[in-house]
Amino acid sequence: MLPTFLLPETTVREAGTGSELDLDAFQGKPLLLTLGITRIIEQESLDVSIWGSVDGKEWSAKPLLSFPQKFYCGTYQMVLDLSQHADVKYLRAKWGAQRWGKGDPKPLFGFYLFAQLLKQPVALPASA
């Protein structure tokens, strides 16, 4: 199932929640999450967080991971270590968008969230 989009590229103008992703065989493993912001207008911010669930119905009281607030287009990566949350079987993204200043008060963002298994670095033996 991984790598896959936790949230395919989407254009949003308000807060929202993505659909859940069944972790299947990747439950309890570290994931590399990539947030790509492809469209933005000035004087606005985007907050993206990842939430976990054991059954797909009841979601965690707090996010498992939150990206720092973003103001610019770009690609941002964070590691979500699910070994600390071995019972989590489902993930989903939530986002909030704010805009301030002159003009249309509604924010406008284009972004995606990609999840893949974190490739562990290979440990080399110490030379004698």
Helices and strands as residue ranges (DSSP letters): E 4-12, E 16-17, E 21-22, G 24-26, E 30-40, E 44-53, E 65-66, E 74-81, G 82-85, E 90-99, E 109-117
